[in-house]
Amino acid sequence: MTTRGHLVVVGASQAGCGAAAALRGFGFDGDITVIGDEPHRPYTRPPLSKAVLVGAESEHSVFLSVPDDIQLRTGVTAVGLDRANNVVELADGERLRYDGLVIATGARARRPGNAVDSGQNTLRGLDDAVALRGQLASARDVALAGAGFLGLEIASAAAGLGKAVTVVDQVPPLVTRLGPMLADLVLTAAAEHGVRVKVAPAGVRIDNPGRLLAMDGSVLAEADLVVTAAGDVPNTEWLHGTGIELDGGVVIDSACRVAPDIVAAGDVASIRGRNGRAMRSPHWWNALSQAKIAAATLLGRESHDLVGSTPPFFWTEVFGLKIRMAGHLPPVGDPMIIDGSLAERRALLVWPADGPDNDFGTAVSVNVPISAPKLTKLAQQLPAHQRTR
Ligand SMILES: Cc1cc2nc3c(=O)[nH]c(=O)nc-3n(C[C@H](O)[C@H](O)[C@H](O)COP(=O)(O)OP(=O)(O)OC[C@H]3O[C@@H](n4cnc5c(N)ncnc54)[C@H](O)[C@@H]3O)c2cc1C
């Protein structure tokens, strides 16, 4: 195992800081430098679209602690990689030599079509959240382009602040992620909170100022605050031309390996599934677990933990529903009800693994407090023959 030398982590957020902490936890006592392009100390993003946006939690609560024996350099952008000389090239011209490299540059908000010119807002970072919170305070109506988890969390926050909210998406919200039963639960709760949901199959255009238009020009929503939540784009530009395989992200193997001396983790990393397609899993828990796997791999440690060896886990909080999900999504068929019911909006549900391509079933909790490890265990436990119907 490597114990000395200089390890460089590019990206100072969940995956980068998680990897640095794991490297120390595994006993690496050489130098670790973490480079981050944001001006802030590292912070965690999930509260930004929830408690921070509604003002229930201060933005100061999101900062991560970084041990003193890790050199943290913020406001510094990596612009290139000289693999022949093991050097990370920084925007100010500095060349930072590494013995091992962790790529953890995450993702940024995707800005669809004309969004950059149209004065619209989005939510990815701390500055976005603080700005959006300020704009929400004075807005009467809010229009969201994009009704994925992030779009609906922003809609939920805005509705909770008493705003008139319209959400527009190209597809029926959440069905491909949660399946029809849970998507319906969320949309029913959204309607109860006064949120209007519209589907525009041909897409949405943002008209300046404050209008969402369908492609035929018809007006879908008018609002004094328009926000896009249209997915994310991995930050891989600094790796172009380096020979590192980029396919929807930095391609990793199940040990998070990119090259013998390079690993990647978190929202930037993509891994090939059985169908050969490379896919990212841009969720908090994934960033942390890949960070640990990447650190172990970089140090040459034997690890039983591999990407995909445990069910993926993530959560969302919308319209009074705290939903935690583990395993294969969307769930297929009818669930076993372990506790509560969807009607009372307090339920623990398990779907068995379905089909030869799914290693895991699905476990979902709605307003039932359960830890991620317990939920992921539930997603693994149930054999297919135990299906209820
Ligand atoms: C508002 C919001 C709410 C969320 N809520 C949930 C939730 O409820 N549940 C859930 O499971 N997940 C949630 N997520 C997803 C989760 O936060 C991400 O999966 C996680 O942040 C990924 O961490 P990361 O370190 O891989 O990437 P990031 O958090 O994107 O961090 C990457 C860092 O690298 C920096 N960087 C990029 N390029 C460079 C460069 N060239 N040089 C130096 N630095 C660079 C970036 O600026 C950034 O600071 C949410 C995300 C957002 C944005």
The ligand as an SDF file (V2000), in Angstrom:
LIG
                    3D

 53 58  0  0  0  0  0  0  0  0999 V2000
  -29.4680   21.6390   -4.7510 C   0  0  0  0  0  0  0  0  0  0  0  0
  -29.0940   20.1800   -4.7100 C   0  0  0  0  0  0  0  0  0  0  0  0
  -29.8160   19.3190   -3.8770 C   0  0  0  0  0  0  0  0  0  0  0  0
  -29.4890   17.9770   -3.8220 C   0  0  0  0  0  0  0  0  0  0  0  0
  -30.2190   17.1610   -3.0150 N   0  0  0  0  0  0  0  0  0  0  0  0
  -29.9480   15.8280   -2.9890 C   0  0  0  0  0  0  0  0  0  0  0  0
  -30.7290   14.9470   -2.1930 C   0  0  0  0  0  0  0  0  0  0  0  0
  -31.7010   15.3550   -1.5320 O   0  0  0  0  0  0  0  0  0  0  0  0
  -30.4010   13.6300   -2.1710 N   0  0  0  0  0  0  0  0  0  0  0  0
  -29.3480   13.1320   -2.8900 C   0  0  0  0  0  0  0  0  0  0  0  0
  -29.0800   11.9500   -2.8460 O   0  0  0  0  0  0  0  0  0  0  0  0
  -28.5690   13.9520   -3.6530 N   0  0  0  0  0  0  0  0  0  0  0  0
  -28.8570   15.2780   -3.7260 C   0  0  0  0  0  0  0  0  0  0  0  0
  -28.0880   16.1280   -4.5080 N   0  0  0  0  0  0  0  0  0  0  0  0
  -26.9480   15.5590   -5.2630 C   0  0  0  0  0  0  0  0  0  0  0  0
  -25.6580   15.6230   -4.4460 C   0  0  0  0  0  0  0  0  0  0  0  0
  -25.5230   16.8560   -3.8090 O   0  0  0  0  0  0  0  0  0  0  0  0
  -24.4910   15.3730   -5.3790 C   0  0  0  0  0  0  0  0  0  0  0  0
  -24.6000   14.0460   -5.8290 O   0  0  0  0  0  0  0  0  0  0  0  0
  -23.1290   15.6030   -4.7260 C   0  0  0  0  0  0  0  0  0  0  0  0
  -22.9650   16.9540   -4.4330 O   0  0  0  0  0  0  0  0  0  0  0  0
  -22.0050   15.1410   -5.6460 C   0  0  0  0  0  0  0  0  0  0  0  0
  -20.7790   15.4850   -5.0810 O   0  0  0  0  0  0  0  0  0  0  0  0
  -19.4610   15.6110   -5.9730 P   0  0  0  0  0  0  0  0  0  0  0  0
  -18.3870   15.9850   -5.0120 O   0  0  0  0  0  0  0  0  0  0  0  0
  -19.2970   14.4220   -6.8090 O   0  0  0  0  0  0  0  0  0  0  0  0
  -19.7420   16.7950   -7.0050 O   0  0  0  0  0  0  0  0  0  0  0  0
  -20.0600   18.3190   -6.7630 P   0  0  0  0  0  0  0  0  0  0  0  0
  -20.8930   18.4630   -5.5310 O   0  0  0  0  0  0  0  0  0  0  0  0
  -20.5750   18.8300   -8.0590 O   0  0  0  0  0  0  0  0  0  0  0  0
  -18.6380   18.9750   -6.4740 O   0  0  0  0  0  0  0  0  0  0  0  0
  -17.6320   19.0970   -7.4380 C   0  0  0  0  0  0  0  0  0  0  0  0
  -16.7740   20.2720   -7.0600 C   0  0  0  0  0  0  0  0  0  0  0  0
  -15.6730   20.3580   -7.9670 O   0  0  0  0  0  0  0  0  0  0  0  0
  -15.5340   21.7060   -8.3970 C   0  0  0  0  0  0  0  0  0  0  0  0
  -14.8600   21.7370   -9.7060 N   0  0  0  0  0  0  0  0  0  0  0  0
  -15.3930   21.4830  -10.9170 C   0  0  0  0  0  0  0  0  0  0  0  0
  -14.4720   21.6010  -11.8880 N   0  0  0  0  0  0  0  0  0  0  0  0
  -13.3220   21.9660  -11.2790 C   0  0  0  0  0  0  0  0  0  0  0  0
  -12.0170   22.2510  -11.7530 C   0  0  0  0  0  0  0  0  0  0  0  0
  -11.7000   22.1430  -13.0590 N   0  0  0  0  0  0  0  0  0  0  0  0
  -11.0600   22.6000  -10.8660 N   0  0  0  0  0  0  0  0  0  0  0  0
  -11.3720   22.6720   -9.5320 C   0  0  0  0  0  0  0  0  0  0  0  0
  -12.5860   22.4210   -9.0340 N   0  0  0  0  0  0  0  0  0  0  0  0
  -13.5590   22.0470   -9.8900 C   0  0  0  0  0  0  0  0  0  0  0  0
  -16.9650   22.1910   -8.4530 C   0  0  0  0  0  0  0  0  0  0  0  0
  -17.0670   23.5940   -8.4780 O   0  0  0  0  0  0  0  0  0  0  0  0
  -17.5230   21.5930   -7.1630 C   0  0  0  0  0  0  0  0  0  0  0  0
  -17.2450   22.3980   -6.0570 O   0  0  0  0  0  0  0  0  0  0  0  0
  -28.4140   17.4680   -4.5980 C   0  0  0  0  0  0  0  0  0  0  0  0
  -27.7150   18.3390   -5.4490 C   0  0  0  0  0  0  0  0  0  0  0  0
  -28.0610   19.6830   -5.5220 C   0  0  0  0  0  0  0  0  0  0  0  0
  -27.2990   20.5870   -6.4610 C   0  0  0  0  0  0  0  0  0  0  0  0
  1  2  1  0
  2  3  1  0
  2 52  2  0
  3  4  2  0
  4  5  1  0
  4 50  1  0
  5  6  2  0
  6  7  1  0
  6 13  1  0
  7  8  2  0
  7  9  1  0
  9 10  1  0
 10 11  2  0
 10 12  1  0
 12 13  2  0
 13 14  1  0
 14 15  1  0
 14 50  1  0
 15 16  1  0
 16 17  1  0
 16 18  1  0
 18 19  1  0
 18 20  1  0
 20 21  1  0
 20 22  1  0
 22 23  1  0
 23 24  1  0
 24 25  2  0
 24 26  1  0
 24 27  1  0
 27 28  1  0
 28 29  2  0
 28 30  1  0
 28 31  1  0
 31 32  1  0
 32 33  1  0
 33 34  1  0
 33 48  1  0
 34 35  1  0
 35 36  1  0
 35 46  1  0
 36 37  1  0
 36 45  1  0
 37 38  2  0
 38 39  1  0
 39 40  1  0
 39 45  2  0
 40 41  1  0
 40 42  2  0
 42 43  1  0
 43 44  2  0
 44 45  1  0
 46 47  1  0
 46 48  1  0
 48 49  1  0
 50 51  2  0
 51 52  1  0
 52 53  1  0
M  END
$$$$
